[in-house]
């Protein structure tokens, strides 16, 4: 098997320590321990402590594990929305969450923006109980203007705000005190095998879910907020969870603490500058998000004049795997993940090879 | 770290080849590959082919992966029940599924049986759309009489039957043509790390779910049967799944095919005979399920006169980890898993040590 490097937008390159943690997991019988035992409780608790430190999670916010960020969309709908929500949609993933509200027969609204421009306005219908914002839209590499998150919070003090951190946390700073709930999956910036979502839930959410339930509305079963909290208070989960995944997350979070989150975020900026520089230098490449404010630093997306096939194939021959475009843009865009698992050296090597491909 | 052997009822001892498969997974970049790529599709397809062979899954039944068997309870409720179901409850897990129907505001019914006796009758209310049967109740080691599954099928040709295979498949034979849907989680008899449920779905289920949806009822979102099938037809999943878990399952299934399922099932019988023999020989041990027909061969449960603490501690000092009782029986019962990962030699060693503890 070739020693490939994955710059795909997730699943992506594993954090460098993951193979060692997997070895240790076998030695420590992590695949066999009970999810009702002390060892599991320690792992869960340490994971929560490290994540709270890294993301500066405000006091009284809870942390739960699910199977994916996709699952969390559904749990947000079940627990936190009775009639309608409002969704800022600027790509396929934010749209998918909105589509889930239709499947749940809600009367939600959306404001759709093309990636070529900022949202036109940030008005929210009065009827919306929850506002959905995607910090980093993985499909097109669009970052939501952080100043607008602050404005939305100030203009909507009584509504819940849900923030999708899927391909941004912890590489991009975020002020979680501005939102009521946030979530991510571990196969993006945390450099882990897929199969786990992490759900951060503020105090107001528990109230809203309780009120919804008291009105004889369905809030789900094992992953209702009350079940998650009842078990979470004991550092347990309602179901038998992905214990190995949780163990890996706990350990990678500790590695990130050792490296320092500031250092990870600084490196992210430096590496993204290298990527956008090559997009600028090469005539055939065109950054698809024009407004610098909205350009994602973790998923850098460019149009390739004449199609992406040749470039992707060339890089693959150099054992460098990048992402193709999402959905309709499959053959047109390239997506380059710039996650903490990607070293400065590996990004330098990548942009070097991109330059060689076009300049010969 | 000690070289312990886990006879706990799941998570339990890993199948012996799992450490090697994990090593290979790292070498093959399984943690980094895309769930929309060919390599993933191959893994999913091969898993389904091997499982179909091992469990003799009838033609036109589909196989989906979820995050747990617990999730599958919820998906069955969302997709297959509109008003009510009937549940044969003989322990905590079958009861939990029934409790989920209450959370979903259904008017389901249950027949509860103590583990000390067979169910009194097998009548099903006319109103029940689905009948829930647990082949092997993990909490108390109770096996549902297989002849009665056949009778229930014959007496209820128009109702759906859902069979919980959690701690029985593939160690105990099952005739899946008698049921419409069945499911298990991988951390029991498949000897894998927790974090995946497998859902087997017959043709009638897709019809029922479609009808429910057409009546403007909620059938869920990404894990509705139509979404699972749409993606499954391409050997894909709606969300980014536990790819590493799926890879391990695929490989352990192939290992089991090599060993031969008949051989695995024969060994299960032989090893369970050893366990029940020691329960019979030791005055302080009393098999809690008296009727041989209902005694589980995969989760063998005994009462310990005077409490289980001393025995569990003694065995732990010999690096043999067994399960305590479930729920109210925590300090009273012992539960010994007899899964394919447990070699004949390891079970012989275990019963030997149990004998030594009591006989000195």
Interface residues (C-beta under 8 A of the other chain):
Chain A: X1 X4 X6 X8 X10 X11 X12 X13 X14 X18 X19 X22 X26 X27 X28 X29 X30 X31 X32 X33 X34 X35 X66 X67 X68 X70 X71 X73 X74 X77 X99 X100 X103 X104 X105 X185 X187 X192 X193 X194 X195 X196 X216 X218 X219 X220 X221 X222 X224 X238 X239 X240 X241 X242 X243 X244 X245 X321
Chain B: X1 X4 X6 X8 X10 X11 X12 X13 X14 X18 X19 X22 X26 X27 X28 X29 X30 X31 X32 X33 X34 X35 X66 X67 X68 X70 X71 X73 X74 X77 X99 X100 X103 X104 X105 X185 X187 X192 X193 X194 X195 X196 X216 X218 X219 X220 X221 X222 X224 X238 X239 X240 X241 X242 X243 X244 X245 X321
